Amino acid sequence: MQSQDVAQRQSPAPPAPNGPVIDVEQAEAALVEHYPRLVRLAYLVLPPGLGRKRRVLTAHSLVQRALPRGRAAASVIPAQSTGAGQDGEAGYAFVRLHVLRTALEAGLPLRRRAWPKRSQLPPLLPQVWGLKLFPRSGGADELALDQRLSALSAPARAAYVLRGLERLADTDAQAVLTAADVADPQAALDEAGAVAEQYALLDSPEFDPCSLQARPTDLMRRRQHTKAALAATAALAVCGALFALPGDGWGSDGAAAPPYAQNPAAQAALDPSRLVKVSPALWRSSARTDFSVWPARGDLTADRALLRRALAVWARPGETVRVSVTPGTPSGGPAGPPQLLYSGNVDNARVVLLYDGLRIARYAEPKDGTAGAALDFARADGAGAAEANAVVLDRTDGNVRYLTAPWVRKVSERDLMRPSSGAMELTLTDGVTSPLASPVVQTDSCTSWNILQIADDTGTRLMSDLGELVPARLTTGRPGATHDASGAESLRTWAPFACSLSAVRGQGVRSVNAWQYAAQPLPDASGTATWVCTRAETWRGGGERALAQFHTPGGTYGAVAAKAENVPACGARDPHVLAGVLWKSEAGTWYLLAAGSRDTASISTTGQVARTAEGNLLTARAEKGARAELRATLTDGRSITGLR
């Protein structure tokens, strides 16, 4: 494990305005390193009228064609104002300018007596046959922003993206637009200024053409187009197979129905009259405390037309439906009639919540039609009373509403970063909460982290919205003996590390535990620092993430000292952790500080810092930027390395 420097680092100076010459290798390096951001930029600037599939393919095509044919002079324009590392290189600025210019050209109308530009035509490459590809869907805020951006002109969209995604000042954005041949850059900036500055939403999966959903194309039309050409071949293949098969068998599928055939089970799953509706009193007598005992609520539970649309879209989402799926969650139709949890009007939408024993499915459509319908999936199998107590019902203007379990008595909103500020009670109407601010749309400066506090007959627990249908449960304590983070001490433990929850947004997280595994006196007698390991467990049982964090007295935030994914460390199967940081005292002296869990017998370091200490704490003088490998011996004789 390499110790990490937690001192403040200086951002590199911007490139000197000397118009460097860019060669193909330099441009290619910038393109490969920043490919996802360049494709996102192109996707946002391209005209929405192209459709989501063509926008995705065109965005990739424009970026892949952005390399110069030889050496080229780069304009003196900034890269990304808040970027670091390679972002300031002229190679990135050159490639970005080419991508922006061709994306703007793609929106120009075709003229009769002029050859179309290559960017105005469907891309030759990449191509995908038989599938429709489109980005994952976001929430209501992302949909509203997409609609507002689609109403702007192409230069205005480019101006908004340069401001929000590239973080350029207006003067720099104007220089980029001028270099991209925009006739009136100032007018484009003024037009973009009419759209609210929801720049954090530009990083949403809604606008990420590198993280895609796949659906089949129009199967009936495709079948009609290919039927004549394949008829003779299919007949020969079937006859040959019949001669080759023993007896009267039909191959490995046996008695299975042909693909896309109508069968009773599939029909039953799409029949709104067969939806499972649980009695409102069942949860009081049932031994189960999960979503299967939730009653059907909402003012539209008898709206058969709405329920039929929700079931049909679940089974066969159309091209215009925005679909989002948490990792590890299948998105196919239900195997049988699902359970209805909610059907009703919420803010400006009609919402249907369904549960099939494995997944929560949320269907939402505008009140004035079905255009812009959304379908969201989240895994929820194995949920108990601790997790099956709330589901996201709606997101609007940065706020979120929840549908709570029937056993929930009281709900409140609390800022996890301010443990002593108390909780603000929310209204609860037929299980639906009043809106509360969601931390999902969080800007770069994390100053608060609002969570949902739920009280029932068994106690109080905290749930955090992480951008999915089911909020994540927050706990504290040693792995294997965790408990809900509801007490004063647990709240103080979580406060400095609340913002680290943003690292696991959209990852299918079931619960996150914060475990203070060590306290270390600082060598300059300025107090005692704490070591906390936060571990996120997922619904799918994989992709767990562990962060070892270091917090000094009086600090607002903890510093991430080490992180790892898909490891047992800091969990119930391996309740041990080891991490270290470089720390500078107020006197300017640098130290290597390391800590392990309480059953650590000794810690040793090798590399630029060589030291061994008995117990679970190590303090050693070091130089700034020093690198060291950590190793510890546990009291049972087992050896572990630093978290990585």
N, C-alpha and C positions, 0 to 999 in steps of 0.2 A: 504494500500500500504506500502510495506516495502522499506525504503530508501536504496540506494545501495552505496557502497563504491567505489569511483572513484580513490582512491589512488593506486599506483602501488603495486601489490601483489607478494609475493615471491612464486616460484614454490617449491613444496615439494622435499625433498632430495630423491635420488634414493634408492631402497631397499638395505639393507646391504647384501653383498655376503656371506650368511651363509647357502644356500641351504635349505630353509624352507620346512616343510612337508605340503602338500596340501591335504585337505579332500574334499569329494564330495560336501559339501555345499559351501565351498569357491570357488571351481572351477565353480559350477553352478552359483553363484552370478556373477562371472567375465564373464561367457558365456552370461548370460541374459543381463547384462549391455552393453556389447560390441558386441552383436550378429550381428548387421548390418556390423560392420567393419570386423569381422571375416569371415562372408560370402563373403564380397567383396574381402578379401584377398584370400580365397579359389578359388573364381571364376576367379581371375586374374592368379593364378598359374596353374589351371587345363589346360590340353591340349586343344587348340581350336578345334582340330579334333573331339571332342565329340559332337559338335553342340551346339547352344546356349541354347536349351531347356534342354538337358541333363546336360550341365554345371551348369545351375541354380539349378536343382534338386540335382545334386551331391554335389554342394557347400553347400546347406542347410543340406544335409545328413551328410556330413563330420563334420560340426560344431555341429550338434545335437548328434553325436556319440563321441564327444571329451571329455566327462566326464570320470574321472577315476572310476574304479570299487570299489575302496576303498581309503584308504590313500595312497598318493604317494609323492615321493620326487621331488621337483621342481629343475630344473637346474638353475644355477645362470646366467641368461641371461636377458638383459634389456627388458622392455616393450616398450613403445613408448617414444622416447627421448624428444619430445616436449609436451608430454601429461601432464595432471594434474589430481588431484583427485585420482581415483582408478587405473589409467592406469599403475602405477608403481608396483602394487601388483603382487606377485608371482603367484597368481591364474590366472591372465590374461596371464602371460608369459607361464605358463604350458599349458593352453588351446590353445594358439596360436601355440606353438611348435607342439602339437598333430595335429592340423589342417594342418599346413604346411607339416608335415611328410606324412600324408595320401594323401594330394593333390599331392605331388611329386610321391608317390607310384602309384596313378591313371594313371600317364603318362608312367609307365613302360610297355614294351611289354609283352604279355602273352607268357609263355614258355610251351612246350609240356609236359614235365615230372615234372612239378611243379604246385602245387595248386595255383590258382590265389588268390591274396589278395582281401579282401572284397572291398577295395576302387577301384579296377580295374573292378568290376562288376557294372551293372546298379543298382542304389539305390533301396532298397526295400521300403523305406519311405524317404521323402514324395512322393506321386504319385498323378498325376492329369490326369483324364480320359476325353477325348474328347476335350482337349484344349492344345494349344502350348503356353508356357509361356517364355518370353524373356525380357531382360531389355529394358528400353526406349533408343532410339537412340540419340546419340550426333551429333555433326557436323563433318565436314571433318577432323578436327584435331584429334578427338577421333577415327575416322575410321582409319586414317593413323597410329596412335599409336598402335591400336589393331593389325593392319597388321604387324607392326614391332615387337611387342611382340610375335606374333604367329610364327615368324621366329626364335625365340630364343629357346634354350633348356629349359627344365623345371627348372633346378637349376638357370639358368640365369634369367628367369622370376621371380623366387622367390627372387633373389638378387635385381632386379629392384624394386619389390614391397616393400621389406623391406626398401630399401633406400627411396622410394618415398611416400608410404602409411604410413609406420611405422616411418619414419624419423630417421632411425638408421644410425649411423656412420659406416664406412666400417669395423672397428674392431668388432663392435657389431653385424653387419649383418653376418660377417664371423663366429662368435661364434654361432649364431642361425642356420646357414646352417650346421655347423659341428654337432650340436646337432640333426639336422634333418637327419643325415646320408648321407649328400652330400659328395661324394668322394673327390672332389677338389673344395672347396669353393672359393679359390682365382681365379681359372679359371672362375667360374660362375660370380664373380664380374667383372672380366675383360671383359667377353662377354657382360654383361649387360651395361657396360660403353660405348659400341658402339652405344647405343640408346640414342638419345637426352633426356636431363633431363626435360621432360614435366610432372613433378610430379603432378602439379595442376590438370591435366586432369584425374588422377586416382580417384579423388573425383566426377567425372562426373556421371550423371545418366546412361551413356553408360555402366558403370561397376558396377551398383548397382543391385544385384540380389534380393533386398528387395522391389524394386519399379518396378513392372512388367507390361508388356502388355500381353493381352490374345487374341489369335486367334484360330479359329477352326482347327482341324487336316484335313487331306485329306478326305474330305466329301465323294467323290465317292468311295474311297477304303473302308472307314468305312461302307458305305451303302452296298457295295458288301459283306463284311464279315458278316454283321448282317442280311442280307436280308432273308436267308434261315431259320435262327433261329426264326425270328420274323413274318414270313409270316402267320403261322397258328394263332398266337395270335392277329395279326392285323386284320385278317379276322373276327375272333370272336368279337373283340371289335367294328369293324365297323357295323357288323350285329346287335349287341346289341344296339348300339347307334341309328341305323335306326328305330328299333322297339320302342325305348323309345321316339324319337322325335315326336312332333306333326306336322301334315301336311307333307310338303316336305322340311322342313328346314334342314340345314347342320350345326347347331351349331352357336356359338357366332361370328365366323369370317365371317358369311354371304357369300357375293360374293367375298371375298378376294381370290387371287390366292394362290395356295399351296406354301409352303416355297421353295425358290430357283428357282421358276418357271420363265421362260423367259416371260416378258411382254413388251409392246411397250414403256412404260416410262423408264424402266430399260435399254432397248436397245438404246433408244435415248440418254440417259446419257453417254453411252459408245461409241457413234459415233463421231469421230473427225470432220466429216463434219458438225455436228450440234453445234459445240462450238460457243458460243456467242463472236463475235469480234466487239468491239465498234469502231465507227468512230473516227479518231484522233482529229476531231474538235468538238466532242459532248460536251466536258467539258466546252467549251467557252459559250455555250448557255443554258446548263442545269442548273436547279435550285439546283440540287444535287451536292455535293462536297465530294463524297466518292469513294470507289473502283469500283462502278458500272459504272463510267464514264471514267475509265482508258482505253486507247487504248491497243491493243495487240502489243507488241514490241518484238524485238529479230530477229536473222537471221534464225531461224528455225520454224517460224510460219506456214510454208507450209509443214513441215515434218509430213505427216500423220502417218507414222509408229511410230515416237517418241510420238506423241500426243495420239495414240491408246494405247501405252504401259503405258503412264502416267495415262490415264483414267482407264485402266484395273487394274493396281496396286492399284489405289485409291479404286476401288470397291472390289478387292480380293487380298490384299497384300500376297505374298508368304512367306514361312518360312524364307528365306534369306534376305527379305527386312527389313531394319532398320526403325522402325516407332516411331515417337515421337509426343506426343499430349500434348498441354498445358492444365492445369486443367480446367475442365468444358467445354471442347470442344469435341463434338461427332466425332468419327472417321469412321463412316460408309460411304458408297458410296453416291454420289450426287443424289438428288431426280429427277433431270432433267439435261439437258445440262448446264454445268457451263460456266462461262466467262473466256476466255483466257487473261491473263495479260502479260505473257512473255513466249517465247520459244526460246532458243538460247544456244550458247556455252559460258560458263563462266569459265575462267581458264582451269582446266583439266576435266570439267564435262559438261554434257548437262543438262540444267535446264528448268523445266516447272512450271510456276506459274498459278494457277487456283483459281477462286473465285465463290462461289455458293450463295452469299447473306448472309451467316452466317459465313463461314470459308474461310481462305486462305489455300490452299493446295500447298505444294512445293514438286515436284518430281525431283530427281537428280540421274543421272547414270554416270559412267565413260565414257570417250570418246571411250575407246577401248572395250566396251561391256556393259552388264547389271549386271554383278556380283558386289555386294556391293551397289545396288540401295538403296536409302533412300526416305522416305515419311514423311513429317512433316506437322502438322496441327496447326493452331492458330485461335482463335476466333476473329472476326472483325466486328460483327454486331453492328449497331448503330454508326459506325465511321463517323466523320465529317472531314472537311478540316484540323482540328488540329491534328487528328490521322491518317487519310488516306493519308499521304504524303510520306511514305517510307516503303518498305518491304525488309527484308534480302534476298539477292539473292544467296550469296555464302560465306562460311567461309573457309579460307585456311591459314595455318601457323600463326594463331593468328590474322589474318586480316579479315575484313568483307567488302563485297560490298553490296550496296543497289540499288534497283530499286525505283526511286522516282516518284511522281505524275507528270502529264504533266504540272501542273501549277507551279512547282518548278523552280525558275530561277537560284538559286545559292546554292551550298552546301560547307560547310567547316568543318574542324576538329578542335575541341577545347578541351583543358584539363580543366575539370570542377574544379580541385583543384587549378588551377592557373588563377584566373579571369583576371589578368592584362596582361597575356602573349599573348593575341590576338588569332585570328583564322587563320588557314592555309587553303587556298582555295583548293578544290578538283576539278578535272576535271569531267565533266558530258557529257557522250556520249549516245545519244538516251535514256536518263533517267537513265543510269547506272553510278554509281560513281566509281571513282578510289578507290583502297583498302585503308582502314584506320584501325589503331590498335584498336582491340576490348578489352574492359575491362572485358569480360566474363572469359577469361583465365587469371585470376589475381592470383598472388602468395600471400603468407601469408602477406607479407609487401606491403601494398597498397600505392604506391608512386605517382600514376597518375590515372585519370579516363577520358578516351577519349570519347567524345560524338559527335553526328552529329548535326551541326547547319544548319538549312534550312531557306532559304529566298524566299518568294513569294510576290505577290502583296498586300497581307494583312499584312505582317510583317515578323518577324523573330521568330523562335522557336527552342528549343533544344530537341533532342531525344536521349535517352540512350539505347544501346543494353543491354538487360537483358537475353540473351540466347534464345530468341524466334524469330519468324518470324517478328512480328510487334514490332518496338522499342517503348519504353514508353516515353510519353510526360512529360517534366519537367516544373513545374509551381511554383510560389511563391504567397504569399498573404494570407489574412484571408479567411478561408473557406466560400464559397458562393460568394467570390469576387476575385477569383484567376486569375492570368494572366501568360502568358508565361515568363519563366525565361531568358529573353534575354537582359535586361538592366544591367548596371554596378552594381547597388545595389542588384539586384536579383542574379547576379553571385557571389557577395561577400557573400550573405546569404548562397548559396549552397556550397561554397568551403570547409568548414570544415566537411561537412556531405556527401560529394560525395561517400566516401567508404562505407557508410551505405547502399547504393543501392545494395550491394552484398547480403544483407539479404533477398531480394525479387526476386532474380534471379529464373527464371523458374516457376513463380507463376501465369502466365497469367495476368501480370500487364498492365493496360491501361495508367495510369498516376501516377506521384508521386509529391506531393506538399510539399514545405518547408515553414513553417509559423513561423516567429519569433514572439512569443507571449509575451515575457517579456525580459527586460534588468535589471540586478540586480547588484548594486554596491557591490564589495567584501569587507568584513569587515576589511581587512588589508590594505585598500586603494591602492590596486595594480591594480585597473581598474574596468571595468564593464564586467560582464559575460553575455552571451546571452543564452536564452532558445528558442529552435527551435523544433517544432513538424513536423516530416515528416510522411505523410500518403500516402500509396499506394492503389489506387483504381484498381479493376480488371475488366476485360471484362465480367465476369460471374455475377458480382454483389454480390459476397460473398468472404470471405477470405481477407478482407481488413486488412492491418497492419499499426499500428500507433506506432511511436517511439518518445518519448520525450527525447531530447538530450541537453546536457549542454556543453557550450564552453567558456573557459577562454581566456582572452586577450593573443595574441601571440601563442596560441596553434595551432598545425597543424590539429588535429582531434577533433571532438566533442565526448563526452562520453555519451553512452546510459544510461539514468537515469531510464526509465521505458518503457515497450513495451506491446502492447495488440493486439489481433486479433479478428475480427468480433465484433467490438464495434463502436458506432457512434461518440465517442469523437474525437475531432480534425478534424471533417468533417463538411459538409454543414448542416447536420441535427442536429448536436450538436457542435457548434463552441466553445467548452470550453475544457480546459485541465489543469491538476494539476499534478506536479511531484516534487520530491526532491532528493537531493544527500548529501552524506557526503563529505566535502571538507576540505583539510588541507592547512592552510596558510603557507607562507614562514617561519614564526616564529615557525611552528610546532603545532599550535593550530587547533583543529578540530571544524568544524561548521556543523550544519545542515542547508542547504539552500533549500528553496522551493519557487516555483513560480506558479501562475495561470494566466489565460488570463486576459485581462484588465478589464473585468466586474466582477472580483472577489472582493467581499466586505471584506472578512476576511479569514485567514488560521489558523487552529489550528492543533497541533500534540498531540498524546497520545502515551504512552509506555515509553521507556527509555528516551525520550525527550518530556517534556510537556511544550507547549508554544502556545500562541495565538497572532496573529499580524493582525492589520487592513490593508486593502488594499490587493494587489495581490502578495506581497513579504513577506517572512519570513526568518529571520536570527537568529539562536540560537546556543549557545555554546553546544558542545556535546563531548562524548568520542569516541575514535576510535572503530568502529564496532557497534555503537549503532543502535538500531532498533526503528522505530517509524511509527505510522499510521497517514496518512494525511487526512484531511477533510477541505473543503472550503465551504463558503456560498457565493452565487452569489448575485448581486445587486437586482435581482428579488425575492430573498428569497429562491431559490432552493439550496439544498445541494448536493455537488458532492464529490467523493472520488478520491484518487490518481489513475492515469492511471495504469491498471493492466490487 
